């Protein structure tokens, strides 16, 4: 059964994480991956533990999926699927280097009481490319997920407001690397990741706090939002200041060893309590 927790010590819901037992860069499927610049394993574990500590300290309840040997990117649990209530749409990875993760994530969701669904039209990479802001579901397509798959996801989860946008910059290959809902009406965004038309669509749908390219390449939009606390990569003071002006507190965490694989705080955590309200 799904674990629940009503303790006031954990007011910001449940998140799925995966300890980096077999994390590494062994292939190149995004511009950040470089086989000559692989992660330092011990430092990666230290950085992951620090992120883990921050999420717990700030009121998140963590659940764990075991890291299966031979699937180094499984640590990026945001790509496992998209959850709404007790339903989850399982990811269908574009690259074969990640496809083997699907069976392990399916087993975890089924064991923990979720109704598991799958897409039939193209690729879909979970919360990496699909993010709720209240009832609205923002979806990025082009590099890892397909627009037709997002339409299917919306139907499977009963979502009535779908905002699809095409990703333009291969450095920001998932939506969660360049867009982060802070509240149902406010989001961080890196404008350079979108064309002018789609950026205007985002502006019509949600108020945007723009981040610079300098901060964006530190993955500042790849953040875990816990109420008014935001856990995000280190090295982005201008974005921390912008958040403070909006009433948020930034909690910077060094995540250099995961950025080497193209992920940071949000990639390393999947929200399990999306209600879409």
Helices and strands as residue ranges (DSSP letters): G 8-10, E 14-17, H 41-57, E 61-64, G 72-75, G 77-80, E 81-84, E 87-90, H 96-99, H 101-111, E 115-118, G 126-128, E 130-133, E 136-141, H 147-157, E 161-166, G 175-177, E 179-183, E 186-189, G 191-193, H 196-205, E 207-210, H 213-216, E 224-226, E 229-233, H 237-245, E 249-253, H 256-259, E 270-271
